[in-house]
Amino acid sequence: MTVSEFANKNGLTCLCLPEGEREIEGAYVGDLLSFVMGKAQSGDAWVTIMSNQNVLAVAALTDVACVIFAEGVKPDDALTQTAKEKGINLLACDKDAYGICLMLSACL
Amino acid sequence: MNEDLIFHFDVDGSDFTSAGQASVQLKKNLRQLGISPDIIRRVSIAMYEGEINMVIHANGGEADVAVTETDITITLRDKGPGIKDIDLAMQEGFSTATDNIRSLGFGAGMGLPNMKRYSDSMEIDSVVGEGTVITMKINL
């Protein structure tokens, strides 16, 4: 399923979808960036509550399909703008990481 | 005779939010060279962890990445405080990062261990009060 389809089907907020047609191939949950760097795989949906600029560097380096901010976390406009320029898909959701994983699990 | 390719990066220590830029740029450069995704991933992780360390602990530094036909060598140089106990610093979970840094998602004590894990060889040359030079080699 593509990032765009996943967001629409589950009613997630699309903060920016510069590459909405990317396929979600797996998922990773984590907030400690060193763990995410080492473990998240290309094509994963990365679920996190971190919303600082470093999230974009990690997303770009791991080549995840999208970042999903959980628990109603909203990054600032500067981050969303940078993500758009770098081609990183950003979604947001009020649910906690577990709830988001259940949605992902149903789509993978 | 082929000349080695060298990419040079200045790592800005004053702007924490932009940390990772050198790694992202390096990843692009390596992709253009047609290096395999697995190697790029390992180089990117090793470089990113090193970059973050220089920003957190040493107020920035420099990175040189040399690409030859047989390997990629990353050399990180900083003029930071140096590493007092390298064996201790290499232990997973050990970190001297502040609470502020931890709240940003760093300071898990995985930086140096990740750098070692994702490179084929790593050398740390550190003098307390002068700085640190880390050399990592990833075989192609």
gemmi code that builds the backbone of each chain (N, CA, C; Angstrom):
import gemmi

chains = {
    "A": [
        ("MET", (0.840, -1.199, 0.000), (0.000, 0.000, 0.000), (0.877, 1.252, 0.000)),
        ("THR", (0.457, 2.270, -0.742), (1.282, 3.482, -0.775), (1.015, 4.324, 0.475)),
        ("VAL", (1.924, 5.262, 0.723), (1.785, 6.146, 1.886), (0.484, 6.937, 1.775)),
        ("SER", (0.211, 7.421, 0.584), (-0.988, 8.212, 0.351), (-2.259, 7.396, 0.614)),
        ("GLU", (-2.300, 6.177, 0.097), (-3.458, 5.299, 0.320), (-3.631, 4.990, 1.803)),
        ("PHE", (-2.515, 4.730, 2.472), (-2.579, 4.415, 3.904), (-3.165, 5.587, 4.694)),
        ("ALA", (-2.695, 6.792, 4.369), (-3.175, 7.982, 5.084), (-4.670, 8.184, 4.855)),
        ("ASN", (-5.113, 8.033, 3.619), (-6.527, 8.241, 3.298), (-7.407, 7.188, 3.953)),
        ("LYS", (-6.973, 5.956, 3.865), (-7.781, 4.857, 4.387), (-8.000, 4.973, 5.893)),
        ("ASN", (-6.954, 5.472, 6.596), (-7.015, 5.504, 8.056), (-7.237, 6.898, 8.648)),
        ("GLY", (-7.435, 7.863, 7.775), (-7.742, 9.209, 8.256), (-6.596, 9.908, 8.971)),
        ("LEU", (-5.346, 9.624, 8.550), (-4.213, 10.323, 9.147), (-4.066, 11.709, 8.523)),
        ("THR", (-3.499, 12.628, 9.285), (-3.243, 13.972, 8.765), (-2.000, 13.929, 7.877)),
        ("CYS", (-2.132, 14.435, 6.659), (-0.980, 14.494, 5.754), (-0.293, 15.846, 5.918)),
        ("LEU", (0.822, 15.887, 6.616), (1.550, 17.148, 6.802), (2.260, 17.534, 5.516)),
        ("CYS", (2.871, 16.551, 4.866), (3.377, 16.748, 3.507), (3.620, 15.385, 2.863)),
        ("LEU", (3.279, 15.298, 1.601), (3.426, 14.029, 0.877), (4.114, 14.257, -0.468)),
        ("PRO", (5.368, 14.684, -0.424), (6.077, 14.932, -1.692), (6.274, 13.656, -2.510)),
        ("GLU", (6.276, 12.505, -1.826), (6.417, 11.220, -2.543), (5.357, 10.247, -2.035)),
        ("GLY", (4.094, 10.684, -2.166), (2.978, 9.913, -1.620), (2.786, 8.549, -2.249)),
        ("GLU", (3.382, 8.342, -3.428), (3.195, 7.048, -4.114), (4.193, 5.988, -3.659)),
        ("ARG", (5.033, 6.338, -2.683), (5.976, 5.322, -2.182), (5.239, 4.213, -1.456)),
        ("GLU", (5.699, 2.991, -1.637), (5.099, 1.830, -0.974), (5.578, 1.732, 0.476)),
        ("ILE", (4.673, 1.407, 1.376), (5.064, 1.059, 2.748), (5.337, -0.444, 2.764)),
        ("GLU", (6.570, -0.803, 3.104), (6.958, -2.222, 3.042), (7.141, -2.851, 4.413)),
        ("GLY", (7.181, -2.001, 5.436), (7.391, -2.507, 6.793), (7.178, -1.359, 7.762)),
        ("ALA", (7.511, -1.585, 9.029), (7.306, -0.521, 10.012), (8.371, -0.588, 11.092)),
        ("TYR", (8.680, 0.569, 11.661), (9.604, 0.623, 12.796), (9.115, 1.695, 13.763)),
        ("VAL", (9.199, 1.396, 15.055), (8.782, 2.354, 16.074), (9.977, 2.696, 16.946)),
        ("GLY", (10.244, 3.978, 17.160), (11.339, 4.329, 18.058), (11.593, 5.818, 18.116)),
        ("ASP", (12.129, 6.253, 19.272), (12.418, 7.673, 19.460), (13.905, 7.946, 19.669)),
        ("LEU", (14.656, 6.919, 20.037), (16.094, 7.114, 20.191), (16.736, 6.975, 18.808)),
        ("LEU", (17.291, 8.099, 18.339), (17.664, 8.170, 16.921), (18.766, 7.184, 16.528)),
        ("SER", (19.659, 6.867, 17.465), (20.711, 5.896, 17.129), (20.129, 4.510, 16.867)),
        ("PHE", (19.086, 4.171, 17.605), (18.439, 2.886, 17.368), (17.716, 2.909, 16.022)),
        ("VAL", (17.043, 3.998, 15.765), (16.310, 4.110, 14.502), (17.286, 4.029, 13.334)),
        ("MET", (18.419, 4.760, 13.474), (19.431, 4.740, 12.414), (19.887, 3.311, 12.118)),
        ("GLY", (20.096, 2.557, 13.181), (20.653, 1.215, 13.003), (19.622, 0.169, 12.599)),
        ("LYS", (18.356, 0.420, 12.910), (17.360, -0.640, 12.742), (16.321, -0.395, 11.647)),
        ("ALA", (15.884, 0.855, 11.472), (14.817, 1.108, 10.492), (15.321, 0.760, 9.088)),
        ("GLN", (14.445, 0.156, 8.302), (14.833, -0.271, 6.959), (14.210, 0.632, 5.897)),
        ("SER", (14.853, 0.645, 4.752), (14.308, 1.383, 3.619), (12.883, 0.891, 3.340)),
        ("GLY", (11.947, 1.822, 3.170), (10.565, 1.438, 2.881), (9.689, 1.277, 4.110)),
        ("ASP", (10.302, 1.358, 5.307), (9.502, 1.269, 6.536), (8.682, 2.542, 6.745)),
        ("ALA", (7.555, 2.392, 7.450), (6.873, 3.548, 8.034), (7.471, 3.695, 9.428)),
        ("TRP", (8.013, 4.864, 9.740), (8.668, 5.085, 11.030), (7.722, 5.867, 11.939)),
        ("VAL", (7.353, 5.237, 13.056), (6.431, 5.857, 14.007), (7.238, 6.417, 15.173)),
        ("THR", (7.053, 7.711, 15.476), (7.841, 8.342, 16.536), (7.080, 9.499, 17.165)),
        ("ILE", (7.533, 9.918, 18.358), (6.999, 11.143, 18.958), (8.031, 12.270, 18.874)),
        ("MET", (9.218, 11.967, 18.299), (10.244, 13.004, 18.127), (9.865, 13.899, 16.953)),
        ("SER", (10.042, 15.200, 17.104), (9.653, 16.072, 15.993), (10.656, 17.190, 15.757)),
        ("ASN", (11.937, 16.957, 16.109), (12.945, 17.982, 15.816), (13.584, 17.721, 14.453)),
        ("GLN", (14.384, 18.683, 14.015), (14.949, 18.626, 12.655), (15.778, 17.369, 12.405)),
        ("ASN", (16.364, 16.806, 13.451), (17.210, 15.632, 13.259), (16.431, 14.431, 12.749)),
        ("VAL", (15.126, 14.449, 13.007), (14.261, 13.376, 12.503), (14.367, 13.293, 10.971)),
        ("LEU", (14.493, 14.446, 10.339), (14.559, 14.453, 8.868), (15.864, 13.845, 8.370)),
        ("ALA", (16.951, 14.133, 9.074), (18.237, 13.546, 8.665), (18.175, 12.027, 8.785)),
        ("VAL", (17.604, 11.552, 9.885), (17.504, 10.098, 10.083), (16.568, 9.483, 9.036)),
        ("ALA", (15.463, 10.172, 8.761), (14.517, 9.668, 7.749), (15.184, 9.593, 6.378)),
        ("ALA", (15.974, 10.615, 6.052), (16.651, 10.639, 4.746), (17.708, 9.540, 4.667)),
        ("LEU", (18.450, 9.363, 5.751), (19.541, 8.377, 5.725), (19.027, 6.945, 5.716)),
        ("THR", (17.937, 6.690, 6.441), (17.407, 5.323, 6.476), (16.494, 5.057, 5.289)),
        ("ASP", (16.097, 6.133, 4.586), (15.248, 6.003, 3.402), (13.889, 5.365, 3.752)),
        ("VAL", (13.324, 5.762, 4.906), (12.004, 5.242, 5.259), (10.948, 5.809, 4.293)),
        ("ALA", (9.835, 5.077, 4.177), (8.777, 5.517, 3.246), (8.065, 6.751, 3.772)),
        ("CYS", (7.931, 6.837, 5.094), (7.283, 8.005, 5.700), (7.614, 8.045, 7.186)),
        ("VAL", (7.413, 9.242, 7.773), (7.486, 9.387, 9.219), (6.060, 9.616, 9.703)),
        ("ILE", (5.644, 8.881, 10.735), (4.305, 9.095, 11.306), (4.464, 9.594, 12.737)),
        ("PHE", (4.035, 10.842, 12.983), (4.097, 11.393, 14.333), (2.894, 10.903, 15.116)),
        ("ALA", (3.161, 10.259, 16.247), (2.092, 9.671, 17.061), (1.658, 10.622, 18.173)),
        ("GLU", (0.603, 10.259, 18.863), (0.159, 10.956, 20.082), (-0.197, 12.419, 19.847)),
        ("GLY", (-0.572, 12.766, 18.632), (-0.958, 14.152, 18.366), (0.207, 15.119, 18.257)),
        ("VAL", (1.441, 14.582, 18.192), (2.618, 15.455, 18.047), (2.560, 16.178, 16.706)),
        ("LYS", (2.786, 17.482, 16.746), (2.779, 18.279, 15.512), (4.121, 18.996, 15.378)),
        ("PRO", (4.880, 18.706, 14.334), (6.148, 19.418, 14.149), (5.880, 20.857, 13.702)),
        ("ASP", (6.882, 21.711, 13.837), (6.660, 23.095, 13.406), (6.723, 23.207, 11.876)),
        ("ASP", (6.307, 24.374, 11.383), (6.198, 24.572, 9.928), (7.545, 24.439, 9.220)),
        ("ALA", (8.616, 24.872, 9.905), (9.947, 24.820, 9.292), (10.318, 23.375, 8.969)),
        ("LEU", (9.981, 22.471, 9.878), (10.311, 21.057, 9.656), (9.510, 20.507, 8.469)),
        ("THR", (8.243, 20.850, 8.434), (7.399, 20.369, 7.337), (7.905, 20.904, 6.002)),
        ("GLN", (8.316, 22.158, 5.999), (8.827, 22.772, 4.776), (10.100, 22.064, 4.308)),
        ("THR", (11.006, 21.802, 5.242), (12.253, 21.109, 4.891), (11.965, 19.708, 4.374)),
        ("ALA", (11.001, 19.040, 5.010), (10.642, 17.680, 4.580), (10.144, 17.696, 3.135)),
        ("LYS", (9.358, 18.712, 2.821), (8.822, 18.844, 1.463), (9.981, 18.961, 0.464)),
        ("GLU", (10.961, 19.814, 0.817), (12.114, 20.017, -0.069), (12.950, 18.747, -0.209)),
        ("LYS", (13.039, 17.965, 0.865), (13.879, 16.767, 0.840), (13.128, 15.538, 0.349)),
        ("GLY", (11.833, 15.687, 0.066), (11.071, 14.540, -0.438), (10.755, 13.509, 0.632)),
        ("ILE", (10.517, 13.988, 1.856), (10.196, 13.064, 2.958), (8.712, 13.196, 3.323)),
        ("ASN", (7.996, 12.073, 3.277), (6.569, 12.077, 3.608), (6.358, 12.165, 5.114)),
        ("LEU", (5.487, 13.084, 5.542), (5.182, 13.230, 6.966), (3.690, 13.076, 7.210)),
        ("LEU", (3.334, 12.164, 8.124), (1.940, 11.981, 8.524), (1.836, 12.225, 10.028)),
        ("ALA", (0.627, 12.543, 10.493), (0.417, 12.714, 11.926), (-0.886, 12.063, 12.332)),
        ("CYS", (-0.949, 11.649, 13.617), (-2.109, 10.902, 14.088), (-2.237, 11.100, 15.599)),
        ("ASP", (-3.451, 11.151, 16.107), (-3.656, 11.311, 17.551), (-3.415, 10.011, 18.320)),
        ("LYS", (-3.456, 8.901, 17.619), (-3.304, 7.608, 18.305), (-1.875, 7.414, 18.828)),
        ("ASP", (-1.727, 6.500, 19.760), (-0.376, 6.197, 20.230), (0.290, 5.221, 19.245)),
        ("ALA", (1.572, 4.944, 19.495), (2.340, 4.136, 18.543), (1.694, 2.768, 18.334)),
        ("TYR", (1.154, 2.192, 19.409), (0.532, 0.876, 19.285), (-0.669, 0.919, 18.340)),
        ("GLY", (-1.502, 1.940, 18.542), (-2.686, 2.090, 17.680), (-2.297, 2.252, 16.217)),
        ("ILE", (-1.228, 3.001, 15.983), (-0.773, 3.208, 14.602), (-0.225, 1.901, 14.024)),
        ("CYS", (0.471, 1.150, 14.866), (1.011, -0.135, 14.401), (-0.105, -1.102, 14.018)),
        ("LEU", (-1.196, -1.061, 14.754), (-2.330, -1.922, 14.400), (-2.852, -1.565, 13.007)),
        ("MET", (-2.935, -0.260, 12.728), (-3.393, 0.177, 11.396), (-2.406, -0.278, 10.323)),
        ("LEU", (-1.108, -0.133, 10.637), (-0.083, -0.541, 9.673), (-0.145, -2.045, 9.432)),
        ("SER", (-0.313, -2.770, 10.510), (-0.350, -4.224, 10.419), (-1.487, -4.687, 9.511)),
        ("ALA", (-2.618, -3.998, 9.595), (-3.780, -4.367, 8.780), (-3.545, -4.077, 7.299)),
        ("CYS", (-2.562, -3.221, 7.001), (-2.316, -2.808, 5.608), (-1.105, -3.492, 4.988)),
        ("LEU", (-0.289, -4.126, 5.801), (0.948, -4.706, 5.252), (0.729, -6.151, 4.804)),
    ],
    "B": [
        ("MET", (46.510, 5.755, -13.956), (46.230, 5.460, -12.548), (45.061, 6.303, -12.081)),
        ("ASN", (44.128, 5.666, -11.392), (42.975, 6.396, -10.883), (43.326, 7.168, -9.626)),
        ("GLU", (42.834, 8.395, -9.562), (43.020, 9.144, -8.324), (41.865, 8.831, -7.385)),
        ("ASP", (42.172, 8.760, -6.096), (41.105, 8.518, -5.131), (40.177, 9.726, -5.076)),
        ("LEU", (38.909, 9.437, -4.847), (37.928, 10.500, -4.683), (37.880, 10.889, -3.217)),
        ("ILE", (37.950, 12.186, -2.946), (37.850, 12.607, -1.547), (36.748, 13.653, -1.401)),
        ("PHE", (35.848, 13.395, -0.482), (34.805, 14.370, -0.161), (35.143, 14.995, 1.190)),
        ("HIS", (35.118, 16.323, 1.234), (35.410, 17.016, 2.494), (34.152, 17.695, 3.023)),
        ("PHE", (33.938, 17.577, 4.321), (32.777, 18.217, 4.948), (33.209, 18.967, 6.203)),
        ("ASP", (32.707, 20.197, 6.358), (32.861, 20.908, 7.622), (31.587, 20.666, 8.419)),
        ("VAL", (31.762, 20.191, 9.631), (30.592, 19.926, 10.476), (30.428, 21.085, 11.452)),
        ("ASP", (29.345, 21.811, 11.291), (29.055, 22.995, 12.097), (28.580, 22.569, 13.485)),
        ("GLY", (29.308, 22.986, 14.501), (28.956, 22.567, 15.858), (27.963, 23.478, 16.540)),
        ("SER", (27.654, 24.603, 15.908), (26.813, 25.580, 16.603), (25.322, 25.335, 16.376)),
        ("ASP", (24.993, 24.642, 15.306), (23.578, 24.465, 14.976), (23.202, 22.989, 15.075)),
        ("PHE", (22.662, 22.652, 16.209), (22.368, 21.243, 16.448), (21.296, 20.710, 15.502)),
        ("THR", (20.369, 21.586, 15.152), (19.247, 21.105, 14.343), (19.671, 20.716, 12.927)),
        ("SER", (20.798, 21.271, 12.465), (21.219, 20.935, 11.106), (22.184, 19.752, 11.079)),
        ("ALA", (22.494, 19.196, 12.248), (23.403, 18.048, 12.297), (22.848, 16.923, 11.432)),
        ("GLY", (23.718, 16.297, 10.682), (23.281, 15.236, 9.782), (23.373, 15.655, 8.325)),
        ("GLN", (23.578, 16.936, 8.091), (23.635, 17.427, 6.702), (24.778, 16.798, 5.912)),
        ("ALA", (25.938, 16.688, 6.559), (27.091, 16.112, 5.858), (26.800, 14.662, 5.471)),
        ("SER", (26.147, 13.938, 6.375), (25.844, 12.524, 6.108), (24.863, 12.386, 4.950)),
        ("VAL", (23.864, 13.262, 4.941), (22.858, 13.204, 3.873), (23.517, 13.529, 2.523)),
        ("GLN", (24.418, 14.524, 2.538), (25.125, 14.886, 1.300), (26.021, 13.737, 0.842)),
        ("LEU", (26.718, 13.119, 1.790), (27.606, 11.997, 1.456), (26.810, 10.853, 0.831)),
        ("LYS", (25.633, 10.602, 1.395), (24.795, 9.527, 0.864), (24.460, 9.792, -0.611)),
        ("LYS", (24.127, 11.056, -0.902), (23.822, 11.420, -2.297), (25.038, 11.188, -3.186)),
        ("ASN", (26.209, 11.638, -2.700), (27.432, 11.487, -3.492), (27.712, 10.017, -3.808)),
        ("LEU", (27.550, 9.174, -2.793), (27.852, 7.746, -2.980), (26.845, 7.094, -3.919)),
        ("ARG", (25.610, 7.560, -3.826), (24.579, 7.013, -4.717), (24.919, 7.339, -6.175)),
        ("GLN", (25.412, 8.560, -6.383), (25.789, 8.958, -7.744), (26.945, 8.127, -8.271)),
        ("LEU", (27.786, 7.640, -7.343), (28.930, 6.812, -7.761), (28.513, 5.377, -8.051)),
        ("GLY", (27.258, 5.057, -7.732), (26.777, 3.705, -8.003), (27.195, 2.679, -6.961)),
        ("ILE", (27.540, 3.164, -5.769), (27.900, 2.256, -4.668), (26.634, 1.491, -4.238)),
        ("SER", (26.797, 0.234, -3.796), (25.620, -0.583, -3.467), (24.887, -0.035, -2.237)),
        ("PRO", (23.543, -0.192, -2.220), (22.733, 0.364, -1.127), (23.172, -0.116, 0.259)),
        ("ASP", (23.604, -1.369, 0.360), (24.023, -1.892, 1.654), (25.251, -1.155, 2.179)),
        ("ILE", (26.208, -0.921, 1.289), (27.424, -0.182, 1.674), (27.062, 1.260, 2.025)),
        ("ILE", (26.212, 1.864, 1.211), (25.810, 3.257, 1.466), (25.160, 3.368, 2.841)),
        ("ARG", (24.321, 2.391, 3.157), (23.651, 2.398, 4.456), (24.665, 2.365, 5.604)),
        ("ARG", (25.649, 1.462, 5.480), (26.644, 1.349, 6.553), (27.489, 2.614, 6.671)),
        ("VAL", (27.911, 3.148, 5.534), (28.721, 4.373, 5.550), (27.903, 5.527, 6.140)),
        ("SER", (26.632, 5.613, 5.747), (25.774, 6.711, 6.205), (25.580, 6.667, 7.719)),
        ("ILE", (25.339, 5.470, 8.247), (25.115, 5.342, 9.689), (26.389, 5.707, 10.448)),
        ("ALA", (27.519, 5.155, 9.991), (28.795, 5.435, 10.656), (29.100, 6.936, 10.621)),
        ("MET", (28.878, 7.534, 9.481), (29.152, 8.966, 9.302), (28.206, 9.803, 10.158)),
        ("TYR", (26.940, 9.444, 10.173), (25.958, 10.219, 10.924), (26.265, 10.195, 12.421)),
        ("GLU", (26.562, 9.022, 12.936), (26.877, 8.910, 14.364), (28.118, 9.749, 14.697)),
        ("GLY", (29.107, 9.713, 13.808), (30.316, 10.501, 14.031), (30.024, 11.988, 13.986)),
        ("GLU", (29.200, 12.355, 13.040), (28.828, 13.768, 12.880), (28.100, 14.271, 14.138)),
        ("ILE", (27.134, 13.466, 14.596), (26.373, 13.847, 15.784), (27.308, 13.963, 16.995)),
        ("ASN", (28.236, 13.008, 17.115), (29.186, 13.064, 18.235), (29.990, 14.359, 18.209)),
        ("MET", (30.435, 14.760, 17.015), (31.245, 15.978, 16.922), (30.428, 17.200, 17.312)),
        ("VAL", (29.137, 17.192, 16.956), (28.277, 18.332, 17.292), (27.975, 18.360, 18.793)),
        ("ILE", (27.653, 17.177, 19.346), (27.279, 17.113, 20.766), (28.477, 17.421, 21.669)),
        ("HIS", (29.620, 16.810, 21.342), (30.736, 16.824, 22.297), (31.870, 17.775, 21.944)),
        ("ALA", (32.026, 18.131, 20.674), (33.278, 18.798, 20.287), (33.073, 20.130, 19.563)),
        ("ASN", (31.854, 20.640, 19.575), (31.565, 21.892, 18.869), (31.930, 21.810, 17.390)),
        ("GLY", (31.667, 20.659, 16.805), (31.889, 20.493, 15.359), (33.257, 19.939, 15.032)),
        ("GLY", (33.556, 19.889, 13.745), (34.840, 19.359, 13.310), (34.853, 19.199, 11.803)),
        ("GLU", (35.706, 18.287, 11.336), (35.819, 18.061, 9.892), (35.719, 16.578, 9.581)),
        ("ALA", (35.197, 16.296, 8.402), (35.137, 14.905, 7.965), (35.702, 14.803, 6.560)),
        ("ASP", (36.565, 13.822, 6.347), (37.057, 13.529, 4.999), (36.691, 12.098, 4.661)),
        ("VAL", (36.128, 11.922, 3.483), (35.721, 10.586, 3.072), (36.444, 10.251, 1.769)),
        ("ALA", (37.285, 9.231, 1.814), (38.057, 8.833, 0.639), (37.462, 7.559, 0.050)),
        ("VAL", (37.195, 7.599, -1.240), (36.628, 6.432, -1.913), (37.659, 5.885, -2.886)),
        ("THR", (38.071, 4.643, -2.685), (38.991, 3.999, -3.620), (38.258, 2.830, -4.278)),
        ("GLU", (38.975, 2.065, -5.062), (38.326, 0.923, -5.716), (38.038, -0.196, -4.727)),
        ("THR", (38.752, -0.181, -3.599), (38.599, -1.293, -2.650), (37.877, -0.937, -1.356)),
        ("ASP", (37.866, 0.356, -0.991), (37.229, 0.694, 0.281), (36.828, 2.167, 0.363)),
        ("ILE", (36.063, 2.462, 1.418), (35.705, 3.847, 1.750), (36.242, 4.122, 3.145)),
        ("THR", (37.041, 5.196, 3.258), (37.601, 5.542, 4.565), (37.065, 6.891, 5.018)),
        ("ILE", (36.482, 6.890, 6.211), (35.953, 8.126, 6.797), (36.916, 8.569, 7.895)),
        ("THR", (37.401, 9.802, 7.798), (38.263, 10.340, 8.852), (37.575, 11.541, 9.485)),
        ("LEU", (37.337, 11.461, 10.781), (36.656, 12.533, 11.512), (37.659, 13.190, 12.442)),
        ("ARG", (37.788, 14.520, 12.344), (38.747, 15.238, 13.203), (38.010, 16.324, 13.971)),
        ("ASP", (38.241, 16.366, 15.279), (37.676, 17.481, 16.041), (38.689, 18.002, 17.045)),
        ("LYS", (38.429, 19.198, 17.526), (39.289, 19.803, 18.555), (38.520, 19.890, 19.863)),
        ("GLY", (37.776, 18.838, 20.130), (36.950, 18.792, 21.335), (37.742, 18.388, 22.559)),
        ("PRO", (37.049, 17.977, 23.605), (37.691, 17.682, 24.895), (38.468, 16.364, 24.922)),
        ("GLY", (38.319, 15.550, 23.877), (38.982, 14.234, 23.886), (38.176, 13.227, 24.693)),
        ("ILE", (38.526, 11.949, 24.505), (37.802, 10.878, 25.209), (38.721, 10.319, 26.295)),
        ("LYS", (38.282, 10.467, 27.549), (39.120, 10.063, 28.684), (39.369, 8.559, 28.702)),
        ("ASP", (38.283, 7.805, 28.606), (38.366, 6.347, 28.739), (37.688, 5.721, 27.514)),
        ("ILE", (38.484, 5.346, 26.540), (37.917, 4.882, 25.269), (37.151, 3.565, 25.447)),
        ("ASP", (37.684, 2.654, 26.287), (36.978, 1.383, 26.512), (35.583, 1.621, 27.077)),
        ("LEU", (35.497, 2.563, 28.009), (34.208, 2.887, 28.617), (33.283, 3.528, 27.573)),
        ("ALA", (33.829, 4.429, 26.780), (33.026, 5.116, 25.761), (32.497, 4.140, 24.711)),
        ("MET", (33.227, 3.030, 24.527), (32.810, 2.049, 23.522), (31.686, 1.137, 24.023)),
        ("GLN", (31.396, 1.181, 25.317), (30.341, 0.311, 25.860), (28.960, 0.833, 25.461)),
        ("GLU", (28.122, -0.079, 24.993), (26.758, 0.317, 24.626), (26.036, 0.841, 25.863)),
        ("GLY", (25.386, 1.975, 25.707), (24.605, 2.536, 26.812), (25.351, 3.573, 27.623)),
        ("PHE", (26.706, 3.637, 27.456), (27.450, 4.674, 28.181), (27.406, 5.977, 27.393)),
        ("SER", (27.035, 7.062, 28.074), (26.966, 8.353, 27.400), (27.226, 9.479, 28.375)),
        ("THR", (27.878, 10.533, 27.909), (28.075, 11.720, 28.752), (27.204, 12.869, 28.257)),
        ("ALA", (26.243, 12.561, 27.382), (25.373, 13.611, 26.839), (24.472, 14.182, 27.937)),
        ("THR", (24.121, 15.445, 27.782), (23.277, 16.117, 28.784), (21.806, 15.730, 28.612)),
        ("ASP", (21.004, 16.056, 29.604), (19.561, 15.758, 29.529), (18.928, 16.445, 28.328)),
        ("ASN", (19.392, 17.658, 28.053), (18.852, 18.396, 26.904), (19.069, 17.631, 25.601)),
        ("ILE", (20.264, 17.078, 25.446), (20.589, 16.297, 24.248), (19.737, 15.025, 24.205)),
        ("ARG", (19.557, 14.420, 25.373), (18.749, 13.189, 25.433), (17.302, 13.458, 25.044)),
        ("SER", (16.812, 14.623, 25.425), (15.408, 14.929, 25.123), (15.185, 15.069, 23.617)),
        ("LEU", (16.273, 15.258, 22.867), (16.167, 15.345, 21.408), (16.288, 13.971, 20.747)),
        ("GLY", (16.477, 12.941, 21.543), (16.521, 11.585, 20.989), (17.930, 11.044, 20.829)),
        ("PHE", (18.928, 11.786, 21.395), (20.316, 11.311, 21.318), (20.777, 10.853, 22.693)),
        ("GLY", (22.067, 10.528, 22.781), (22.621, 10.185, 24.082), (22.214, 8.810, 24.566)),
        ("ALA", (21.917, 7.908, 23.627), (21.557, 6.537, 24.014), (22.807, 5.704, 24.303)),
        ("GLY", (23.972, 6.281, 24.043), (25.198, 5.518, 24.250), (25.425, 4.483, 23.161)),
        ("MET", (24.903, 4.758, 21.984), (25.011, 3.814, 20.865), (25.876, 4.364, 19.737)),
        ("GLY", (26.342, 5.592, 19.874), (27.061, 6.239, 18.778), (28.330, 5.500, 18.382)),
        ("LEU", (29.302, 5.446, 19.286), (30.561, 4.763, 18.970), (30.349, 3.273, 18.672)),
        ("PRO", (29.509, 2.566, 19.476), (29.270, 1.149, 19.144), (28.675, 0.961, 17.745)),
        ("ASN", (27.753, 1.834, 17.357), (27.201, 1.749, 15.995), (28.278, 1.982, 14.942)),
        ("MET", (29.154, 2.952, 15.206), (30.228, 3.255, 14.249), (31.134, 2.039, 14.057)),
        ("LYS", (31.427, 1.366, 15.158), (32.283, 0.168, 15.069), (31.539, -0.966, 14.354)),
        ("ARG", (30.262, -1.115, 14.693), (29.471, -2.211, 14.124), (29.346, -2.088, 12.607)),
        ("TYR", (29.192, -0.861, 12.131), (28.923, -0.700, 10.709), (30.169, -0.458, 9.864)),
        ("SER", (31.345, -0.432, 10.503), (32.565, -0.316, 9.703), (33.355, -1.619, 9.836)),
        ("ASP", (34.244, -1.851, 8.879), (35.058, -3.076, 8.943), (36.234, -2.898, 9.888)),
        ("SER", (36.716, -1.662, 10.030), (37.722, -1.389, 11.050), (37.581, 0.045, 11.519)),
        ("MET", (37.894, 0.269, 12.791), (37.786, 1.627, 13.340), (38.927, 1.868, 14.307)),
        ("GLU", (39.547, 3.045, 14.171), (40.616, 3.431, 15.094), (40.261, 4.752, 15.740)),
        ("ILE", (40.489, 4.843, 17.045), (40.239, 6.097, 17.756), (41.557, 6.610, 18.305)),
        ("ASP", (41.892, 7.844, 17.945), (43.105, 8.477, 18.434), (42.676, 9.753, 19.151)),
        ("SER", (42.709, 9.726, 20.475), (42.151, 10.849, 21.222), (43.113, 11.337, 22.290)),
        ("VAL", (43.263, 12.645, 22.398), (44.102, 13.236, 23.445), (43.220, 14.180, 24.255)),
        ("VAL", (43.116, 13.926, 25.546), (42.276, 14.766, 26.394), (42.782, 16.212, 26.350)),
        ("GLY", (41.854, 17.108, 26.092), (42.202, 18.526, 26.026), (42.628, 18.981, 24.640)),
        ("GLU", (42.842, 18.030, 23.722), (43.278, 18.427, 22.367), (42.287, 18.063, 21.276)),
        ("GLY", (41.751, 16.855, 21.365), (40.774, 16.472, 20.344), (40.831, 14.999, 20.008)),
        ("THR", (40.027, 14.635, 19.025), (39.870, 13.227, 18.670), (39.921, 13.050, 17.154)),
        ("VAL", (40.610, 11.999, 16.727), (40.582, 11.612, 15.319), (40.069, 10.182, 15.256)),
        ("ILE", (39.003, 9.989, 14.482), (38.457, 8.638, 14.319), (38.543, 8.257, 12.848)),
        ("THR", (39.099, 7.081, 12.594), (39.211, 6.585, 11.214), (38.403, 5.304, 11.081)),
        ("MET", (37.483, 5.307, 10.153), (36.655, 4.108, 9.908), (36.809, 3.671, 8.459)),
        ("LYS", (36.973, 2.365, 8.281), (37.111, 1.840, 6.926), (35.989, 0.864, 6.629)),
        ("ILE", (35.382, 1.023, 5.482), (34.348, 0.084, 5.044), (34.810, -0.510, 3.707)),
        ("ASN", (34.965, -1.813, 3.664), (35.465, -2.463, 2.455), (34.371, -2.533, 1.379)),
        ("LEU", (34.788, -2.363, 0.138), (33.821, -2.442, -0.960), (33.774, -3.871, -1.512)),
    ],
}
model = gemmi.Model(1)
for chain_id, residues in chains.items():
    chain = gemmi.Chain(chain_id)
    for i, (resn, *xyz) in enumerate(residues, 1):
        res = gemmi.Residue()
        res.name, res.seqid = resn, gemmi.SeqId(i, " ")
        for name, pos in zip(("N", "CA", "C"), xyz):
            atom = gemmi.Atom()
            atom.name, atom.element = name, gemmi.Element(name[0])
            atom.pos, atom.b_iso = gemmi.Position(*pos), 0.0
            res.add_atom(atom)
        chain.add_residue(res)
    model.add_chain(chain)
structure = gemmi.Structure()
structure.add_model(model)
structure.setup_entities()
